[in-house]
Amino acid sequence: MKIGCIIMAAGQGVRFGGNKLLHPLGGAPLLSHVLYRLPRERFARFLAVVSCQAVADLCREAEVPFLLYGGGAQSHTIRLGIREMEGLDGCMFLMGDQPLCSRRSMEGMLDAFQREPGCVVRLSFQGQACSPVLFPSRYFPALAALTGEQGGMAALQGQVPEIRLVEAAGEYELWDSDTIQDLHRIEDCLTREKPE
């Protein structure tokens, strides 16, 4: 079974007040934590979709292929990425601003998808579903047709998908970095929990 991964790293960081993916976190740029934990050997193809040259340079240093474009709505990032996943059985969408999502959780999602390849797989904690999300290939056309600020889950509208939840080790794995306050909380957790 061939599964791809799209790392969503094209956000403009409007609420954050700058490019959050480059902001220092635990001695490294925030995005580096996501790239470091990626179980690369489990993916047939992986790609970061970016809209900033400095983020592209960070991906290059980490030996992560990237697609650089001028930026736009979230759906544009999804459409660009999913075009590169043609011929695969499924694709995981991983957020570049979710630095505490663990390798173990991503591997658990991949294992769940391999057991039930027709299901949408989501990371969750105590029933609260979040990103990452792994979609079977039958949803690729709907993902490629998204518009505006629609996220990937909008591709399921009007359908009755089977969804499987994979439990994270802690709520912190679901946290993203929309604001400086979010980042401070994540940094404190990174110091205390040392998630893998």
C-alpha positions as a LaTeX table, in Angstrom:
\begin{tabular}{lrrr}
\hline
Residue & $x$ (\AA) & $y$ (\AA) & $z$ (\AA) \\
\hline
Met1 & 0.00 & 0.00 & 0.00 \\
Lys2 & 1.35 & 3.41 & $-1.00$ \\
Ile3 & 0.57 & 6.39 & 1.21 \\
Gly4 & 1.66 & 9.99 & 0.72 \\
Cys5 & 2.00 & 12.94 & 3.06 \\
Ile6 & 1.43 & 16.64 & 2.43 \\
Ile7 & 2.93 & 19.00 & 4.98 \\
Met8 & 0.82 & 22.15 & 5.06 \\
Ala9 & 3.42 & 24.90 & 5.46 \\
Ala10 & 2.09 & 27.80 & 3.40 \\
Gly11 & 0.22 & 29.80 & 6.03 \\
Gln12 & 0.83 & 33.52 & 6.33 \\
Gly13 & 0.75 & 33.61 & 10.14 \\
Val14 & $-1.64$ & 36.59 & 10.25 \\
Arg15 & $-2.89$ & 35.95 & 13.80 \\
Phe16 & 0.63 & 35.07 & 14.91 \\
Gly17 & 2.07 & 38.34 & 13.60 \\
Gly18 & 4.75 & 36.80 & 11.38 \\
Asn19 & 5.88 & 33.51 & 9.92 \\
Lys20 & 5.33 & 31.18 & 12.86 \\
Leu21 & 6.95 & 28.23 & 11.08 \\
Leu22 & 10.34 & 29.94 & 11.40 \\
His23 & 9.86 & 31.05 & 15.01 \\
Pro24 & 12.34 & 29.48 & 17.46 \\
Leu25 & 10.95 & 26.62 & 19.54 \\
Gly26 & 13.23 & 24.62 & 21.79 \\
Gly27 & 16.32 & 25.78 & 19.92 \\
Ala28 & 15.04 & 25.09 & 16.39 \\
Pro29 & 12.51 & 26.62 & 13.99 \\
Leu30 & 8.97 & 25.45 & 14.76 \\
Leu31 & 8.59 & 23.62 & 11.44 \\
Ser32 & 11.77 & 21.64 & 12.08 \\
His33 & 10.01 & 19.72 & 14.86 \\
Val34 & 7.35 & 18.56 & 12.40 \\
Leu35 & 9.92 & 17.61 & 9.75 \\
Tyr36 & 12.06 & 15.78 & 12.31 \\
Arg37 & 9.19 & 13.59 & 13.55 \\
Leu38 & 7.94 & 12.66 & 10.08 \\
Pro39 & 8.20 & 8.83 & 9.63 \\
Arg40 & 9.65 & 9.26 & 6.16 \\
Glu41 & 10.31 & 5.59 & 5.52 \\
Arg42 & 6.58 & 4.85 & 5.87 \\
Phe43 & 5.55 & 7.19 & 3.04 \\
Ala44 & 5.79 & 6.44 & $-0.66$ \\
Arg45 & 5.90 & 10.19 & $-1.28$ \\
Phe46 & 5.98 & 13.28 & 0.92 \\
Leu47 & 5.94 & 16.95 & 0.09 \\
Ala48 & 5.78 & 20.28 & 1.90 \\
Val49 & 3.67 & 22.98 & 0.25 \\
Val50 & 5.24 & 26.32 & 1.16 \\
Ser51 & 4.80 & 30.00 & 0.28 \\
Cys52 & 7.99 & 31.50 & 1.71 \\
Gln53 & 11.56 & 31.11 & 0.46 \\
Ala54 & 12.95 & 30.81 & 4.00 \\
Val55 & 10.55 & 27.92 & 4.72 \\
Ala56 & 11.56 & 26.33 & 1.42 \\
Asp57 & 15.21 & 26.65 & 2.48 \\
Leu58 & 14.41 & 24.96 & 5.80 \\
Cys59 & 12.76 & 22.07 & 3.95 \\
Arg60 & 15.76 & 21.78 & 1.64 \\
Glu61 & 18.10 & 21.57 & 4.63 \\
Ala62 & 15.92 & 18.82 & 6.10 \\
Glu63 & 15.87 & 17.00 & 2.75 \\
Val64 & 12.10 & 17.30 & 2.48 \\
Pro65 & 10.80 & 17.93 & $-1.08$ \\
Phe66 & 8.75 & 21.09 & $-1.35$ \\
Leu67 & 6.49 & 22.98 & $-3.71$ \\
Leu68 & 6.90 & 26.76 & $-3.47$ \\
Tyr69 & 4.08 & 29.02 & $-4.61$ \\
Gly70 & 2.93 & 32.56 & $-3.98$ \\
Gly71 & 0.46 & 31.70 & $-1.24$ \\
Gly72 & $-3.31$ & 31.84 & $-1.04$ \\
Ala73 & $-6.31$ & 30.20 & 0.54 \\
Gln74 & $-5.93$ & 26.91 & 2.39 \\
Ser75 & $-7.77$ & 25.08 & $-0.38$ \\
His76 & $-5.13$ & 26.22 & $-2.86$ \\
Thr77 & $-2.41$ & 24.56 & $-0.77$ \\
Ile78 & $-4.50$ & 21.37 & $-0.64$ \\
Arg79 & $-5.15$ & 21.38 & $-4.38$ \\
Leu80 & $-1.48$ & 21.88 & $-5.22$ \\
Gly81 & $-0.40$ & 19.10 & $-2.90$ \\
Ile82 & $-2.98$ & 16.50 & $-3.84$ \\
Arg83 & $-2.05$ & 16.78 & $-7.52$ \\
Glu84 & 1.35 & 15.37 & $-6.56$ \\
Met85 & $-0.20$ & 12.30 & $-4.88$ \\
Glu86 & $-1.74$ & 10.73 & $-7.97$ \\
Gly87 & $-1.52$ & 6.94 & $-8.02$ \\
Leu88 & $-1.29$ & 6.54 & $-4.24$ \\
Asp89 & $-3.77$ & 4.70 & $-2.01$ \\
Gly90 & $-4.09$ & 7.48 & 0.53 \\
Cys91 & $-2.62$ & 10.75 & 1.72 \\
Met92 & $-2.01$ & 12.25 & 5.16 \\
Phe93 & $-2.31$ & 16.00 & 5.63 \\
Leu94 & 0.07 & 17.16 & 8.34 \\
Met95 & $-0.01$ & 20.71 & 9.69 \\
Gly96 & 3.32 & 22.53 & 9.80 \\
Asp97 & 2.32 & 24.42 & 12.95 \\
Gln98 & 1.51 & 21.33 & 15.06 \\
Pro99 & 5.02 & 20.66 & 16.41 \\
Leu100 & 4.15 & 18.23 & 19.22 \\
Cys101 & 2.41 & 15.68 & 16.99 \\
Ser102 & 4.53 & 12.58 & 17.59 \\
Arg103 & 6.05 & 10.11 & 15.20 \\
Arg104 & 4.30 & 7.36 & 17.19 \\
Ser105 & 0.89 & 8.93 & 16.52 \\
Met106 & 1.59 & 9.29 & 12.81 \\
Glu107 & 2.70 & 5.66 & 12.66 \\
Gly108 & $-0.47$ & 4.65 & 14.54 \\
Met109 & $-2.55$ & 6.45 & 11.92 \\
Leu110 & $-0.70$ & 4.69 & 9.11 \\
Asp111 & $-1.24$ & 1.32 & 10.81 \\
Ala112 & $-4.97$ & 2.06 & 11.21 \\
Phe113 & $-5.27$ & 3.00 & 7.55 \\
Gln114 & $-3.50$ & $-0.17$ & 6.45 \\
Arg115 & $-5.99$ & $-2.22$ & 8.46 \\
Glu116 & $-8.98$ & $-0.33$ & 7.03 \\
Pro117 & $-7.88$ & 1.42 & 3.82 \\
Gly118 & $-11.38$ & 2.68 & 3.04 \\
Cys119 & $-11.58$ & 4.79 & 6.20 \\
Val120 & $-10.61$ & 8.37 & 6.93 \\
Val121 & $-8.16$ & 8.34 & 9.85 \\
Arg122 & $-7.82$ & 11.24 & 12.28 \\
Leu123 & $-5.66$ & 11.89 & 15.32 \\
Ser124 & $-7.70$ & 12.53 & 18.46 \\
Phe125 & $-7.55$ & 12.85 & 22.21 \\
Gln126 & $-10.45$ & 11.72 & 24.40 \\
Gly127 & $-12.84$ & 11.91 & 21.45 \\
Gln128 & $-11.70$ & 15.31 & 20.18 \\
Ala129 & $-10.64$ & 14.79 & 16.56 \\
Cys130 & $-7.98$ & 16.98 & 14.99 \\
Ser131 & $-5.18$ & 16.98 & 12.44 \\
Pro132 & $-3.40$ & 15.11 & 11.00 \\
Val133 & $-6.01$ & 13.51 & 8.72 \\
Leu134 & $-5.39$ & 10.60 & 6.35 \\
Phe135 & $-7.74$ & 10.36 & 3.36 \\
Pro136 & $-8.28$ & 7.34 & 1.07 \\
Ser137 & $-7.64$ & 8.05 & $-2.60$ \\
Arg138 & $-11.35$ & 8.05 & $-3.43$ \\
Tyr139 & $-11.52$ & 11.50 & $-1.81$ \\
Phe140 & $-8.67$ & 12.93 & $-3.89$ \\
Pro141 & $-11.03$ & 14.41 & $-6.55$ \\
Ala142 & $-13.08$ & 16.17 & $-3.86$ \\
Leu143 & $-9.90$ & 17.49 & $-2.22$ \\
Ala144 & $-8.74$ & 18.78 & $-5.61$ \\
Ala145 & $-12.05$ & 20.63 & $-6.02$ \\
Leu146 & $-11.99$ & 22.57 & $-2.72$ \\
Thr147 & $-12.20$ & 26.36 & $-2.88$ \\
Gly148 & $-11.60$ & 29.33 & $-0.61$ \\
Glu149 & $-10.69$ & 28.68 & 3.01 \\
Gln150 & $-12.15$ & 25.19 & 3.01 \\
Gly151 & $-10.02$ & 22.64 & 4.84 \\
Gly152 & $-9.66$ & 19.01 & 3.90 \\
Met153 & $-12.63$ & 17.82 & 5.96 \\
Ala154 & $-14.91$ & 19.85 & 3.66 \\
Ala155 & $-14.17$ & 17.22 & 0.99 \\
Leu156 & $-16.39$ & 14.82 & 2.98 \\
Gln157 & $-19.51$ & 17.00 & 2.78 \\
Gly158 & $-22.48$ & 15.18 & 1.31 \\
Gln159 & $-20.82$ & 11.80 & 1.88 \\
Val160 & $-21.00$ & 9.26 & 4.68 \\
Pro161 & $-17.37$ & 8.50 & 5.42 \\
Glu162 & $-16.19$ & 5.91 & 7.90 \\
Ile163 & $-13.87$ & 7.70 & 10.29 \\
Arg164 & $-11.38$ & 6.02 & 12.58 \\
Leu165 & $-9.77$ & 7.90 & 15.46 \\
Val166 & $-6.26$ & 7.22 & 16.67 \\
Glu167 & $-5.64$ & 8.26 & 20.27 \\
Ala168 & $-2.73$ & 10.63 & 20.87 \\
Ala169 & $-0.51$ & 10.27 & 23.93 \\
Gly170 & $-1.69$ & 13.63 & 25.21 \\
Glu171 & $-3.82$ & 16.63 & 24.31 \\
Tyr172 & $-0.65$ & 18.59 & 23.54 \\
Glu173 & $-0.18$ & 16.62 & 20.32 \\
Leu174 & $-3.25$ & 18.39 & 18.91 \\
Trp175 & $-2.11$ & 21.91 & 19.75 \\
Asp176 & $-1.26$ & 24.28 & 16.93 \\
Ser177 & 0.60 & 27.59 & 17.01 \\
Asp178 & $-1.85$ & 30.25 & 15.90 \\
Thr179 & $-0.69$ & 32.85 & 18.43 \\
Ile180 & 2.37 & 33.72 & 20.50 \\
Gln181 & 0.43 & 32.53 & 23.56 \\
Asp182 & $-0.09$ & 29.14 & 21.88 \\
Leu183 & 3.63 & 28.92 & 21.23 \\
His184 & 4.50 & 29.69 & 24.85 \\
Arg185 & 2.19 & 26.88 & 25.98 \\
Ile186 & 3.79 & 24.50 & 23.47 \\
Glu187 & 7.31 & 25.48 & 24.54 \\
Asp188 & 6.46 & 24.87 & 28.19 \\
Cys189 & 5.03 & 21.45 & 27.28 \\
Leu190 & 8.06 & 20.61 & 25.14 \\
Thr191 & 10.26 & 21.25 & 28.18 \\
Arg192 & 8.10 & 19.16 & 30.53 \\
Glu193 & 6.86 & 16.27 & 28.37 \\
Lys194 & 9.70 & 15.89 & 25.83 \\
Pro195 & 7.35 & 14.24 & 23.29 \\
Glu196 & 8.99 & 11.94 & 20.73 \\
\hline
\end{tabular}
